[in-house]
Amino acid sequence: MSLLNEPIAFRDTGDAHLLHRWPKGRPIHAVIAETLANVELLLGQLEAGVRVADNQRDLIRQLYVSTQRQREVLSAALRLEELE
C-alpha cells in the first residue's frame, strides 16, 4: 500500500505515521539545481518588466531583491563539495 493512499495522521493522534524521508527521494543537489533554474526564470520575468499598481511596486522590488539573494545562496550551495 502506498503512503499516498493512507489517511493523514497527525502527531497527536494514536496511529500517527511520521515520515522522515520520502521514499526514493531526489538528491538534494538536483532539488537545488531545479530551484535555481526556477529562480533564474523568475528573475528574467521581473527584469523584463512587470505591471503592477503603484502601491504594489515596493513589494515587487522586495521580491526582486530577495530573488537575487536566493540565486546567490543557491549557486553557493551547489558549489558545496559535502552536499549530499
VODREN-634406 format. One line per 3 residues: number of its first residue (from 1); their letters; for each residue x negated, y, z of N, C-alpha, C, O. Coordinates in Angstrom, 2 decimals, always signed. Example, Ala and Ser with C-alpha at 12.3 -4.5 7.8 and 13.67 -1.06 7.14 Angstrom:
<recs>
1 = AS = -13.19/-5.69/+7.80/-12.30/-4.50/+7.80/-13.20/-3.30/+7.80/-14.24/-3.32/+8.46 | -12.85/-2.25/+7.08/-13.67/-1.06/+7.14/-12.90/+0.03/+7.87/-13.41/+1.14/+8.04
</recs>
This chain:
<recs>
1 = MSL = -0.84/-1.17/+0.00/+0.00/+0.00/+0.00/-0.89/+1.24/+0.00/-1.88/+1.30/+0.73 | -0.54/+2.21/-0.79/-1.30/+3.45/-0.89/-0.95/+4.39/+0.25/+0.18/+4.40/+0.75 | -1.92/+5.18/+0.66/-1.65/+6.18/+1.69/-0.67/+7.23/+1.19/+0.00/+7.88/+1.99
4 = LNE = -0.59/+7.41/-0.12/+0.35/+8.37/-0.66/+1.79/+7.94/-0.46/+2.69/+8.79/-0.43 | +2.04/+6.65/-0.33/+3.38/+6.13/-0.16/+3.83/+6.12/+1.30/+5.01/+5.90/+1.57 | +2.94/+6.34/+2.22/+3.28/+6.32/+3.63/+3.80/+7.68/+4.07/+3.34/+8.71/+3.56
7 = PIA = +4.74/+7.69/+5.01/+5.22/+8.98/+5.51/+4.11/+9.68/+6.29/+3.24/+9.04/+6.88 | +4.16/+11.00/+6.28/+3.16/+11.78/+7.00/+3.40/+11.64/+8.50/+4.53/+11.81/+8.97 | +2.36/+11.32/+9.24/+2.45/+11.22/+10.69/+1.49/+12.23/+11.29/+0.35/+12.37/+10.86
10 = FRD = +1.98/+12.93/+12.29/+1.16/+13.94/+12.93/+0.52/+13.37/+14.19/+0.96/+12.34/+14.69 | -0.51/+14.04/+14.68/-1.27/+13.55/+15.83/-0.41/+13.32/+17.07/-0.71/+12.44/+17.87 | +0.63/+14.09/+17.22/+1.41/+13.98/+18.44/+2.51/+12.92/+18.37/+3.34/+12.83/+19.27
13 = TGD = +2.52/+12.11/+17.30/+3.48/+11.02/+17.22/+2.77/+9.70/+17.48/+1.55/+9.61/+17.37 | +3.52/+8.70/+17.83/+2.95/+7.43/+18.26/+2.14/+6.68/+17.22/+1.09/+6.13/+17.56 | +2.57/+6.64/+15.98/+1.90/+5.83/+14.95/+1.10/+6.70/+13.98/+1.07/+6.42/+12.78
16 = AHL = +0.46/+7.72/+14.47/-0.26/+8.64/+13.59/-1.48/+7.97/+12.96/-2.18/+7.20/+13.62 | -1.71/+8.25/+11.70/-2.90/+7.80/+10.98/-3.75/+9.03/+10.71/-3.27/+9.99/+10.11 | -4.98/+9.01/+11.13/-5.88/+10.13/+10.89/-6.81/+9.78/+9.74/-7.46/+8.74/+9.75
19 = LHR = -6.87/+10.65/+8.77/-7.74/+10.43/+7.63/-8.98/+11.29/+7.80/-8.89/+12.52/+7.87 | -10.13/+10.67/+7.86/-11.37/+11.40/+7.98/-12.02/+11.63/+6.62/-12.82/+12.55/+6.47 | -11.68/+10.83/+5.66/-12.26/+10.95/+4.33/-11.30/+10.31/+3.33/-10.74/+9.24/+3.58
22 = WPK = -11.11/+10.97/+2.21/-10.27/+10.40/+1.17/-10.99/+9.21/+0.54/-12.20/+9.27/+0.32 | -10.27/+8.15/+0.24/-10.91/+7.01/-0.44/-11.44/+7.45/-1.81/-10.79/+8.22/-2.52 | -12.61/+6.96/-2.16/-13.24/+7.26/-3.44/-13.31/+8.77/-3.69/-12.99/+9.24/-4.78
25 = GRP = -13.73/+9.51/-2.67/-13.81/+10.96/-2.79/-14.88/+11.39/-3.76/-15.88/+10.70/-3.96 | -14.67/+12.54/-4.36/-15.67/+13.09/-5.28/-16.86/+13.60/-4.48/-16.70/+14.04/-3.35 | -18.02/+13.53/-5.04/-19.20/+14.08/-4.37/-19.03/+15.58/-4.14/-18.46/+16.29/-4.98
28 = IHA = -19.53/+16.06/-3.02/-19.40/+17.48/-2.68/-20.03/+18.36/-3.74/-19.54/+19.46/-4.01 | -21.11/+17.90/-4.35/-21.77/+18.67/-5.42/-20.79/+18.91/-6.58/-20.74/+20.01/-7.13 | -20.03/+17.90/-6.94/-19.07/+18.03/-8.04/-17.94/+18.99/-7.67/-17.49/+19.77/-8.51
31 = VIA = -17.49/+18.94/-6.43/-16.42/+19.84/-5.98/-16.90/+21.28/-6.00/-16.19/+22.18/-6.45 | -18.12/+21.50/-5.52/-18.68/+22.86/-5.51/-18.88/+23.37/-6.93/-18.58/+24.52/-7.23 | -19.38/+22.51/-7.82/-19.60/+22.91/-9.21/-18.27/+23.29/-9.88/-18.21/+24.28/-10.61
34 = ETL = -17.23/+22.52/-9.64/-15.92/+22.84/-10.22/-15.37/+24.14/-9.64/-14.80/+24.96/-10.36 | -15.53/+24.32/-8.34/-15.07/+25.54/-7.70/-15.81/+26.75/-8.26/-15.21/+27.80/-8.51 | -17.12/+26.61/-8.45/-17.91/+27.69/-9.03/-17.42/+28.04/-10.43/-17.33/+29.21/-10.78
37 = ANV = -17.10/+27.04/-11.21/-16.58/+27.28/-12.57/-15.27/+28.08/-12.51/-15.06/+29.00/-13.30 | -14.40/+27.72/-11.57/-13.13/+28.44/-11.43/-13.35/+29.86/-10.93/-12.66/+30.78/-11.37 | -14.29/+30.05/-10.04/-14.62/+31.38/-9.55/-15.15/+32.25/-10.69/-14.79/+33.42/-10.79
40 = ELL = -15.98/+31.68/-11.54/-16.50/+32.44/-12.67/-15.40/+32.79/-13.67/-15.43/+33.86/-14.28 | -14.43/+31.92/-13.83/-13.27/+32.24/-14.68/-12.48/+33.40/-14.09/-12.05/+34.30/-14.82 | -12.27/+33.37/-12.79/-11.55/+34.45/-12.12/-12.30/+35.77/-12.27/-11.69/+36.80/-12.55
43 = LGQ = -13.61/+35.74/-12.09/-14.40/+36.96/-12.27/-14.27/+37.49/-13.69/-14.15/+38.70/-13.90 | -14.28/+36.60/-14.66/-14.12/+37.02/-16.05/-12.79/+37.72/-16.28/-12.71/+38.73/-16.97 | -11.74/+37.15/-15.70/-10.41/+37.78/-15.82/-10.39/+39.15/-15.17/-9.86/+40.11/-15.73
46 = LEA = -10.97/+39.25/-13.99/-10.98/+40.53/-13.28/-11.82/+41.56/-14.02/-11.45/+42.73/-14.09 | -12.94/+41.13/-14.57/-13.81/+42.05/-15.30/-13.19/+42.50/-16.63/-13.49/+43.59/-17.11 | -12.34/+41.65/-17.21/-11.66/+42.01/-18.45/-10.56/+43.04/-18.20/-10.11/+43.72/-19.13
49 = GVR = -10.14/+43.16/-16.96/-9.12/+44.15/-16.60/-7.83/+43.51/-16.14/-7.35/+42.54/-16.73 | -7.30/+44.06/-15.10/-6.06/+43.57/-14.52/-5.15/+44.77/-14.29/-5.59/+45.79/-13.74 | -3.92/+44.68/-14.70/-2.96/+45.76/-14.49/-2.19/+45.51/-13.20/-1.54/+44.48/-13.02
52 = VAD = -2.29/+46.48/-12.32/-1.54/+46.42/-11.06/-1.07/+47.83/-10.73/-1.57/+48.81/-11.28 | -0.13/+47.91/-9.83/+0.33/+49.21/-9.35/-0.79/+49.90/-8.58/-1.68/+49.24/-8.04 | -0.75/+51.20/-8.54/-1.80/+51.96/-7.86/-1.99/+51.53/-6.42/-3.12/+51.50/-5.92
55 = NQR = -0.92/+51.18/-5.74/-1.04/+50.79/-4.33/-1.62/+49.38/-4.16/-1.83/+48.95/-3.02 | -1.88/+48.67/-5.25/-2.46/+47.33/-5.18/-3.90/+47.30/-5.67/-4.54/+46.24/-5.67 | -4.42/+48.42/-6.09/-5.78/+48.46/-6.64/-6.82/+48.06/-5.60/-7.79/+47.38/-5.93
58 = DLI = -6.64/+48.49/-4.37/-7.61/+48.16/-3.32/-7.67/+46.65/-3.10/-8.76/+46.09/-2.89 | -6.53/+45.98/-3.14/-6.50/+44.53/-2.97/-7.28/+43.84/-4.10/-8.05/+42.91/-3.84 | -7.10/+44.29/-5.32/-7.83/+43.71/-6.46/-9.31/+43.98/-6.34/-10.12/+43.12/-6.67
61 = RQL = -9.69/+45.16/-5.87/-11.10/+45.48/-5.66/-11.69/+44.55/-4.60/-12.80/+44.04/-4.77 | -10.95/+44.32/-3.51/-11.41/+43.40/-2.47/-11.55/+41.98/-3.02/-12.50/+41.27/-2.70 | -10.59/+41.57/-3.84/-10.65/+40.25/-4.45/-11.89/+40.12/-5.32/-12.58/+39.10/-5.28
64 = YVS = -12.19/+41.15/-6.10/-13.35/+41.13/-6.97/-14.65/+41.02/-6.16/-15.51/+40.21/-6.49 | -14.78/+41.82/-5.13/-15.99/+41.81/-4.32/-16.16/+40.47/-3.61/-17.25/+39.91/-3.59 | -15.08/+39.95/-3.03/-15.20/+38.67/-2.32/-15.45/+37.52/-3.29/-16.11/+36.55/-2.93
67 = TQR = -14.93/+37.60/-4.51/-15.17/+36.57/-5.51/-16.62/+36.60/-5.97/-17.22/+35.55/-6.20 | -17.19/+37.79/-6.11/-18.62/+37.88/-6.43/-19.45/+37.23/-5.34/-20.40/+36.49/-5.62 | -19.10/+37.50/-4.10/-19.84/+36.91/-2.96/-19.67/+35.39/-2.96/-20.62/+34.66/-2.69
70 = QRE = -18.47/+34.92/-3.25/-18.23/+33.48/-3.28/-19.08/+32.83/-4.37/-19.60/+31.73/-4.17 | -19.22/+33.49/-5.51/-20.06/+32.95/-6.58/-21.50/+32.81/-6.10/-22.15/+31.81/-6.39 | -22.00/+33.81/-5.40/-23.37/+33.75/-4.87/-23.55/+32.59/-3.90/-24.55/+31.87/-3.97
73 = VLS = -22.60/+32.42/-3.01/-22.70/+31.36/-1.99/-22.60/+29.98/-2.64/-23.36/+29.08/-2.29 | -21.67/+29.82/-3.57/-21.52/+28.53/-4.24/-22.76/+28.19/-5.06/-23.20/+27.04/-5.08 | -23.33/+29.17/-5.73/-24.56/+28.94/-6.51/-25.69/+28.52/-5.59/-26.45/+27.60/-5.93
76 = AAL = -25.81/+29.17/-4.44/-26.85/+28.80/-3.48/-26.61/+27.39/-2.94/-27.57/+26.64/-2.75 | -25.36/+27.04/-2.70/-25.05/+25.70/-2.19/-25.43/+24.62/-3.19/-25.88/+23.55/-2.80 | -25.26/+24.90/-4.47/-25.64/+23.92/-5.50/-27.13/+23.68/-5.56/-27.58/+22.63/-6.01
79 = RLE = -27.90/+24.66/-5.11/-29.36/+24.52/-5.12/-29.89/+23.78/-3.89/-31.08/+23.48/-3.83 | -29.03/+23.48/-2.92/-29.48/+22.76/-1.72/-29.88/+21.33/-2.09/-29.10/+20.61/-2.71 | -31.05/+20.94/-1.71/-31.52/+19.59/-2.00/-30.86/+18.54/-1.10/-30.68/+17.39/-1.49
82 = ELE = -30.50/+18.95/+0.12/-29.94/+18.00/+1.08/-28.44/+17.75/+0.87/-27.85/+16.91/+1.54 | -27.83/+18.48/-0.04/-26.39/+18.38/-0.25/-26.02/+17.00/-0.76/-26.55/+16.55/-1.78 | -25.13/+16.34/-0.06/-24.68/+15.01/-0.49/-23.24/+15.04/-0.90/-22.69/+14.01/-1.29
</recs>
